[in-house]
Amino acid sequence: MVKINPQRLKTSLTELADLARTPEGINRMTYTKAFWDSCKYVTQLMEDAGMTVRSNAVGNVVGTYPGKTQRKLVIGSHIDSVPNGGMFDGCLGVMAAIEAIHTLHEQGIQLEHSVDVVAWAEEEGVVISGLMGSLAYCGLPLTPIQLEKIGDYHITLEDIQACKVQEPVDYSLELHIEQGGVLDQTKEDIGIVTAIVALKRYRVVIEGVANHAGTTPMPLREDALVKAAAIFQRMSTLVQEVDPEMVGTIGHVEIEPNAVNVVPGKVSMIWEFRAVKEESLEIAFERLKGEFQDIIASITPIQYERAYHMDETAMEVIEQASKELGLRTRKMPSGAGHDTMCLAQITRPGMIFVPSVGGISHSCKEWTHWEDVTNGANVLVNALLKLDQQSQ
Ligand SMILES: [Zn+2]
C-alpha cells in the first residue's frame, strides 16, 4: 500500500489555483495567459516528479514516467476551466496523477508499464469545443467546429497529429470530483464510475396564436406557453417512472414574441434526457411525445452522445484499493462528460469520483474536502499499481 504526500498535493492544487484565481472564481479558459502559465507550472511539477514532458500549441501537457516495457497506462484529466469555475474540476485529476508518480519516483518504484500523466486541453469546450485535447491525444477525429477554429489559436493539423499517443494503452484512470451531491449526501468516500451516461436532445415546438394580451378574452386564446406548461411539469415525473437513474431537463425555452402585452404564439424548448441505459432514453422520449402529441407542432433531434461503460477490471482495482485504504465506495454513473469518453474509445477506462460539497461545481463555490482529495489520490496510485500487474 503506497501513500501519497497530502501536503504536497494540497500545495500544488493551491498554487495551480492561484495562477487563475479571480474574485469571481477560477478563470483558466484554454489558451488564455492563465492557461499557459498553468501549463508551465504543470510541466515543472511533472519534471520534478521524474517525468519527461512534451507539449505543443494544442495545450496538452504530457509527462511520461518510463517503465520496464513499452506498454502504457494513462492517468490524467484537464486544467482548463469554465468562466468563474472551481479549483478542483479537472485540476484534481491532473495534480493527483502527478502526485501519484512523484510518490512512486521518490520511493524508487518502477512500473512494468510506462505511464503518461496528461493534462488535456479544452475539455470544457468554452473556447473551441469540448474534449479537443483528449480527442487529439487518442487520435480521434476532431469535430467540424474544432477543425474550423483551431487556426484562430495558431494550431495546425500537424500539431493535432503530433498529440496522438503512439503506444498501445492498456488502461486509463481519471480521478475527478463527482460534480453531483450523491457522495456528499450518503457520506461515502469514493465513487466507482460504472459508465458515463448517454444523452439525447430534441428541439420541440409548441404553436399557439399570438394576439393582443388586453383585447383577447381568455376563452378565445390559444396561448402556446399555457399549453407547454404541462410538459415542464411532466418531464420531471415521467423520467423517474421510466428509470430511477435517469434525468430529464428542459433547460432552454424560447417564447415568441416574448412581449408583456402579447399572448405567446410559439414556444420552442429543448428536451434533454441522460441515462446509462440507452433504451431508457428512447422510452422516455416516446412516452413524453405520446402524451403531448396533440399540442406538439414539431420535434427535431439535435444531439446524441452514446454511453461509455467503464472496464470491469478497472472498476475492480478501484474497489480493492479503496477497501485496502478503509474507504467506503459506491458504484455510480457519471452524469457529466469527461476526457475518459475519448480514452474509452482506445483503451479500458476507469474513473474515480470523490465528493463535491453540496454537489456544486462549475462555480466558485465548488469545494472538496482535503481529506477526500487525499483519499482520491491514494486510490488512484494504488489502483494504478494494481493495473500495472494485470497481465495482458
Ligand atoms: Zn471536469
Boltz pocket constraint, residues with backbone or C-beta under 6 A from the ligand:
constraints:
  - pocket:
      binder: B
      contacts: [[A, 78], [A, 89], [A, 90], [A, 123], [A, 176], [A, 337]]
      max_distance: 6.0
